[in-house]
Structures are given as C-alpha cells and as structure tokens.
Amino acid sequence: MDSALTLHRLLFGFTVSYHYLFPQLTMGLALLLLVFRARGLGTPDPGWESAARFWTRLFAVVFAMGVVTGIPLEFQFGTNWSRFSRAAGGVVGHLLAMEGVYSFFLESAFLGLLLYGERHLSPPGRALATLLLFLGTWLSGFFIVATNAWMQHPVGFTRDLSGAFGLQSLWAILTNPWALWQYLHTMSGSVVTAAVAMASVGAFYLLGGVHEQQARLFLRTGVAAGLVASCALAFPTGDAQGSLVAHHQPVTLAAMEGLFRTAEGAPIALIGQPDMEALQLDNPVEVPRMLSFLTYRRWRAEVKGLDAFPRANWPQNIPLLYYSYHIMVGLGTIFIAVLALAALLLWRGRL
C-alpha cells in the first residue's frame, strides 16, 4: 500500500475513533435523561428535574462535538473509500441520508427546544420533548448500525452490469437480522458509557462534599443502569452477535478465537498469543469445550478452524483481530465485575 493511501486511512481511523466517543455518550445519556424526566413527573421532589437540566446541558456540549467530528466523515467516505462508495453508495447512501434527514433533525430540534424553551414548557411537555430527543438519538444509532450490518451481511440489494449495488428492498435492510443484535449490543455499550460517566461525576461531587443530594442521585442511577447494560452486553446481545458471526462468517470466528485447527469440543482461549508462522496459539489458557457450547450449544460440536478455509479468505491481520476481540471481551467482563461490586456497596450503604 502506498504511503499517501496509508496516511489517508490513518486519518480516517483517527477521525472515526474520536468521533465515536461523542455519539456513544449522547445515545446513552438520552435514555438516562428520559428516566430523569419520567421520574420527575408526579413527584414533588425537584431533584429529578434539576438532574435532567444539568445533564441536558452536558448532552448539548457532547452533541456539538459529535457534529463537528462527524461532518468530516461524510467526505472521508468518498476520499478514502472511493471504490466502495461508488459500488455500494446506491444502498448505504440511503441509510446515511435517512440518518441525517430523519433522526439528526429530530434530535437537534428537540434538544434546542429543551435548551432554549424549557421555561415555557410544562413538566409533561419537557418529558415529551425528552422522549422525542431520545427517539431521534436512538434512531440515528440504528441507521448507522444498519449500514454496518449490511456490510457484514448484505440483504435487499441488486447488482447491475458494472457490479454496483442498488437498493431492492429497504424493508429487508432495515429488518436485517444482523442489524437487530448489533444495534442492541451497540446501544447497551452506549448506556454503559453514559452510566459510568454519570456515576463518576456523582462520585467526584461526593468526594468533594458538594452538591451531595444530586451526586447521590447521579451515583445511584449510573450504577444501576450501568450494571444492567453491562450484563446485556454479554447476554443476550453479545452472545447472539457471536452466533451470527459463527453461522455467517465462520472464518472470522476462527480468527477471533485464535482457532487454527478444526476441533470437536473446541476450547475457548482466555489468553494466548497467535503465532502466524507456526499457526498456533502460544501460552494459551483455555476452557475445554466452551467454544463449541457457546457457539452451537453442544459441548462436542465441531467448530471450523482456519485450516478449513483457503488462506486467501483469512482476515488480513489475524493478530490484530484476535487481540481486539479479546480486549473487548476482557473489558466487558471488567465492567460487569466493577459495576456489580459498586451495586453491592451501594445496596449496603457503603458507596
């Protein structure tokens, strides 16, 4: 690969990674804002409304950063992935346009209403505006995830003589089974992100001895929502996503798990280092037969290794895929453990 193209794609990777921090936080915050507004209805306690106002303003700052980092991506799709854009633009262009026209404007309009018209709205009106803000935010996430899901598992398309993809059935794309579980997995991750951010702000205020009433509210809400969402990351959303990979992209599963040879009763590797010369995992720590059970729900099920596929079909960078996947699973496990401990301490009045 020539150096100019490499630099362009490194820039794209930086932009998309930096951008993703912001919508990941706003999508989760939208749900927690809705919880605050809903709890504030029918109760004389002003704490819920105060918390909602505080986090709406933080939401606006993060939302603005998401906008200014997301706009360059629209151009980088064409400049860095021009062949893909020409070939698949007839499908993914529809989804990206719908994200902008429907969800982004829904989200931004009602965020503006909450920021500048809040005093003119009744509590039910603020709750309704927050609900529409939530719908716009989560709809935005769905269109983006549906775009990626189509890239993983293409459905509802036609191809012309030049090989370019065209839209045949928008409904098939929107109901893509890959999109459903990927979307739920992604949104669970966004709730974990927002919940931990909220709990951390509450902890900071409590340690500083300021805004203690609000801080306790932030901490309780963040820990509870984070624990539920982190468990949902593992099951059922992560488990279902892994099953889709196993059935539709078995070579990807083998690379993710570092399974170089087909095996019945395949073990799952907790740690290990892929050796691409010897085609084996070095220093593996394995749980016997667990991969077969998690993948096919049978302890002795056969799981195809990389040796079952032509070398040309292997992922280009197996160690990167392997380590990325295992870091993700490790982080998810840590989230569950830390939030479960926090929930226990909270329940016992010691947090």
Helices and strands as residue ranges (DSSP letters): H 3-40, H 47-80, H 82-98, I 99-104, H 105-116, G 118-120, H 123-152, E 157-159, E 165-167, H 170-174, H 177-208, H 212-232, I 233-238, H 239-248, H 250-257, E 263-264, E 268-275, E 280-287, H 290-296, E 302-303, G 306-308, G 311-313, H 318-347
